[in-house]
Amino acid sequence: MPSPITVAVPMYGAVPDLTRCLSSIVNQSFHDIEILVIDDSDCQDCRAQGQVHRFLNTLPQNQKYRIHYIRHKSNMGCFEARRTAALHANGTYILYVDSDDELASPDACRILYETAIAYDSDMIIYSANLKGIADKLKEQDRLALEAGITHTFFDGNTSLPIWYHLFIKKTLPTLWFKCIRRQVLLDAFNEIPQLYCFNKEDLVISFFLSLFVKKYTVIDDKLYNYYIGGETSAAGKKTIKQWSNMCSASSGFTAMLLWLRDHQGEKPEYAELDKVIKPMYFSAIRECLTMYDLFVTPDEQDEVMAIINDSWGEKVVANVRRAMAEKQH
């Protein structure tokens, strides 16, 4: 029997707060949910698997059956972990919870499912609390993030298509505060080639989702605790692997831009989306180059620049670098 809701938790390696995350899901007042844990760790890294099994051992037998552990044969990236969840889910709706976050209310799944049924929605967008190192953010950045996770940008107007809010008004495209009809999510993934993508993967998924979501509902309930952090796109010195992960965003932008090129002229909104995605593409390259200038030491410069050029294209990177230099003068 399908479950009304599948809660999917993608993870990579050991997660200090995994117990907090899974406990917030297991202890939902709405019991008719399926829980999928997608382990995208490197093939030799069994830490996540051990954490999940230790958590299962703390549960009574009648709770364990709801949690299903799926492990990739190799590290495939955040994007493919989310796809795996959609392909294996039995729920009518899918709710993603990042492994270092948690559901903020024991009634979250009940509220989301009742809303979905009441409005026959393809997507329910809810609010979140900002946790973690928010006090270390610049005031402007903190206020912008809080506005995004409390949906100030929607202004109560859900008659506009979802792509308008996500890409014209630039509401946060993250998946972790969206409950999505599984069939719509599968339709979106069907348009996307396999991607090795660790950065901006939610932007890519939201782009393709916006092509298929016909009806969405926005609620004010704060049902999610988002613990700000992460190292993929954060400023600061990075390892070579972190540079590769950051630049993997290029594969997602390529998928979006190629799709728009292949479907240009079909609908007026595709031209609007193209006008938005292209500047975001160049902005991502500028972000890489800015971090390169600020944080890469001379002994690493050749290796890191090779990653940037291989990811975004040497000519494109050179053009962006030239434009940045001209703007400074």
C-alpha positions in Angstrom: 0.0 0.0 0.0 1.4 3.4 -0.9 2.0 5.8 2.0 0.5 9.3 1.9 3.9 10.9 2.5 7.5 9.7 2.0 10.1 11.6 4.0 13.5 11.4 2.3 16.8 12.0 4.0 19.8 12.2 1.7 23.1 11.9 3.6 26.9 11.7 3.0 29.3 10.3 5.5 28.9 10.8 9.2 26.3 13.3 10.3 26.6 14.5 14.0 22.9 15.5 14.1 21.4 12.5 12.3 19.7 11.2 15.5 18.0 14.6 16.0 16.9 14.6 12.3 15.5 11.1 12.3 13.9 11.4 15.7 11.9 14.5 14.5 10.5 12.3 11.6 9.9 9.1 13.6 8.0 11.1 16.3 5.5 12.6 13.9 1.9 12.5 15.1 0.9 11.4 11.6 2.1 7.8 11.5 1.3 6.8 8.0 4.6 7.9 6.5 7.5 6.1 4.9 11.1 7.2 5.7 13.8 6.8 3.2 17.5 7.3 4.1 19.6 7.7 0.9 23.3 7.1 1.7 25.5 8.7 -0.9 28.8 8.1 0.9 32.0 6.9 -0.8 32.0 3.2 -1.3 34.6 2.6 1.5 32.8 5.0 4.0 30.4 3.0 6.2 29.9 5.6 8.9 26.5 6.7 7.7 25.3 3.1 7.5 26.5 2.5 11.0 24.7 5.6 12.3 21.4 4.5 10.7 21.6 1.0 12.1 22.4 2.3 15.6 19.4 4.6 15.4 17.2 1.7 14.3 18.3 -0.3 17.3 16.9 2.3 19.6 13.4 2.0 18.1 10.7 -0.4 19.1 9.9 -3.1 16.5 6.7 -1.4 15.3 8.7 1.7 14.4 11.6 0.1 12.5 9.6 -1.1 9.5 8.9 2.5 8.3 12.6 3.3 7.8 14.2 2.1 4.6 18.0 2.5 4.0 19.3 2.8 0.4 22.9 3.0 -0.3 24.5 4.1 -3.6 27.2 1.9 -4.9 29.4 5.0 -5.2 29.3 8.7 -4.4 26.9 10.1 -7.0 26.2 13.6 -5.6 23.4 15.4 -3.9 21.3 15.7 -7.0 21.2 11.9 -7.7 20.5 11.2 -4.1 17.3 13.2 -4.4 16.5 11.4 -7.7 17.0 8.0 -6.0 14.5 9.0 -3.3 11.9 10.0 -5.8 12.3 6.7 -7.8 12.1 4.5 -4.7 9.4 6.4 -2.8 5.9 4.9 -2.2 4.4 8.1 -1.0 1.9 10.2 -2.9 3.9 13.2 -1.7 7.6 13.5 -1.0 9.2 15.7 1.7 12.9 16.2 1.7 14.7 16.7 5.0 18.5 17.4 5.0 20.3 15.1 7.4 21.6 18.0 9.6 18.1 19.7 9.8 14.9 18.6 11.4 11.1 18.9 11.3 10.1 21.6 13.7 6.7 20.3 14.7 5.5 16.7 15.5 2.4 17.7 13.4 4.4 18.7 10.3 3.4 15.7 8.2 -0.2 15.8 9.3 -0.5 19.5 8.4 1.2 19.0 5.0 -1.0 16.0 4.0 -4.2 17.7 5.1 -3.3 20.8 3.2 -2.4 18.7 0.1 -5.7 16.9 0.1 -7.8 20.0 0.9 -6.3 22.0 -2.1 -5.3 19.1 -4.4 -1.9 20.7 -4.6 1.1 19.6 -6.6 3.4 21.4 -4.1 2.9 22.8 -0.6 5.4 25.4 0.5 5.8 26.0 4.2 7.9 28.2 6.4 11.0 27.4 8.4 13.0 28.6 11.4 16.6 29.7 11.0 19.0 27.9 13.4 22.7 27.3 13.8 25.2 30.1 13.1 22.7 32.6 11.9 24.1 35.1 14.5 27.4 35.1 12.5 25.7 36.2 9.3 25.8 39.8 8.2 22.5 41.5 9.1 21.6 42.0 5.5 22.2 38.3 4.6 20.3 37.1 7.7 17.3 39.2 6.9 17.2 38.1 3.3 17.4 34.5 4.3 14.7 34.8 6.9 12.5 36.6 4.3 13.0 33.6 2.0 12.2 30.9 4.5 9.1 32.7 5.7 7.8 33.4 2.2 7.7 37.2 2.3 8.2 37.1 -1.5 4.9 35.3 -2.2 2.8 38.2 -0.9 -0.1 35.7 -0.6 -0.4 35.6 -4.3 -0.5 32.0 -5.6 -2.3 32.7 -8.8 1.0 33.4 -10.4 2.9 30.4 -11.8 5.5 28.9 -9.4 8.3 29.6 -11.9 7.5 33.3 -11.6 8.1 33.3 -7.8 11.2 31.1 -8.0 13.0 32.8 -10.9 11.5 36.2 -11.4 10.9 37.2 -7.8 13.7 34.9 -6.8 12.2 33.1 -3.9 14.6 30.5 -2.4 14.6 27.4 -4.7 15.5 25.0 -1.9 13.6 21.7 -1.7 13.7 21.3 2.1 10.6 23.4 2.7 8.5 22.0 -0.1 6.2 19.0 0.0 5.9 17.7 -3.6 3.5 15.3 -5.4 5.7 12.4 -6.3 4.4 12.1 -9.9 5.2 15.7 -10.6 8.7 15.2 -9.1 9.2 12.1 -11.4 8.0 14.1 -14.4 10.7 16.7 -13.6 13.5 14.2 -13.1 12.5 12.6 -16.4 13.6 15.8 -18.1 17.0 15.9 -16.4 20.0 13.8 -17.5 22.1 12.1 -14.8 24.2 14.8 -13.1 27.2 14.7 -10.8 26.1 17.8 -9.0 26.9 18.8 -5.4 26.1 22.5 -5.6 22.9 24.4 -6.6 21.2 21.0 -7.1 18.0 22.3 -5.6 18.0 25.2 -8.0 18.1 22.7 -10.9 15.4 20.5 -9.5 13.2 23.5 -8.8 13.7 24.8 -12.3 12.3 21.5 -13.8 9.6 21.2 -11.2 8.4 24.7 -12.1 7.6 23.4 -15.6 5.2 20.8 -14.2 3.7 22.2 -11.0 0.1 23.3 -11.9 -1.2 24.1 -8.5 0.7 25.0 -5.3 -0.3 26.2 -1.8 1.7 28.4 0.6 1.2 28.1 4.3 2.7 30.1 7.1 3.3 27.2 9.5 7.0 26.9 10.5 7.4 23.2 10.1 11.2 23.0 9.5 14.3 23.9 11.4 17.1 24.9 9.0 20.5 24.8 10.5 22.6 27.2 8.4 26.1 26.0 7.6 27.6 23.8 4.9 30.9 24.3 3.1 30.2 23.8 -0.6 29.6 27.4 -1.5 30.6 29.1 1.7 33.5 31.6 1.5 36.9 30.5 2.8 39.7 28.2 2.0 38.6 24.9 0.3 40.2 21.5 -0.3 40.5 20.4 -3.9 37.5 18.1 -3.5 35.4 21.0 -2.2 36.5 23.0 -5.3 35.3 20.2 -7.5 32.0 20.0 -5.6 31.5 23.8 -5.9 32.2 23.8 -9.7 29.9 20.8 -10.2 27.1 23.4 -10.4 28.1 23.8 -14.0 26.5 20.5 -14.9 23.1 21.7 -13.5 23.3 25.1 -15.4 24.2 23.2 -18.6 21.1 21.0 -18.2 18.8 24.0 -17.7 20.2 26.1 -20.5 20.2 23.2 -23.0 16.6 22.4 -22.1 15.6 26.0 -22.7 17.5 26.0 -26.0 15.8 22.9 -27.2 12.3 24.2 -26.2 12.7 27.9 -27.2 9.6 29.3 -28.7 7.2 26.7 -27.3 5.9 29.0 -24.5 6.5 32.7 -23.7 7.7 31.9 -20.1 10.7 29.9 -21.5 12.2 33.1 -22.9 11.7 34.7 -19.5 13.4 31.8 -17.8 16.3 32.0 -20.2 16.8 35.7 -19.3 17.0 34.7 -15.6 19.1 31.5 -15.8 21.9 32.9 -18.0 22.8 35.7 -15.5 22.7 33.2 -12.7 25.1 31.0 -14.7 27.6 33.8 -15.1 27.1 34.8 -11.5 28.1 31.3 -10.4 31.3 31.6 -12.4 32.1 35.0 -10.9 31.6 33.5 -7.5 34.2 30.8 -8.2 36.7 33.3 -9.6 36.2 35.7 -6.6 36.8 32.9 -4.2 39.8 31.8 -6.2 41.3 35.3 -6.0 40.7 35.6 -2.3 41.5 32.2 -0.9 43.6 30.0 -3.2 47.3 29.9 -2.3 50.0 30.2 -5.1 50.9 26.5 -4.8 47.2 25.5 -5.5 46.4 28.0 -8.2 47.1 25.8 -11.3 45.2 22.8 -10.0 42.2 24.9 -8.9 42.1 26.9 -12.1 42.1 23.7 -14.1 39.0 22.6 -12.2 37.3 25.9 -12.9 38.2 25.8 -16.6 37.2 22.1 -17.0 33.9 22.7 -15.3 32.8 26.0 -16.9 34.8 26.0 -20.1 38.1 27.9 -20.5 36.8 30.4 -23.0 33.8 31.2 -20.9 35.9 31.6 -17.8 38.3 33.9 -19.6 35.5 36.1 -20.9 34.0 36.3 -17.4 37.4 37.2 -15.9 37.8 39.9 -18.6 34.4 41.4 -17.8 35.2 41.4 -14.1 38.5 43.2 -14.7 36.8 45.8 -16.9 34.1 46.4 -14.3 36.8 47.1 -11.7 38.3 49.8 -13.9 
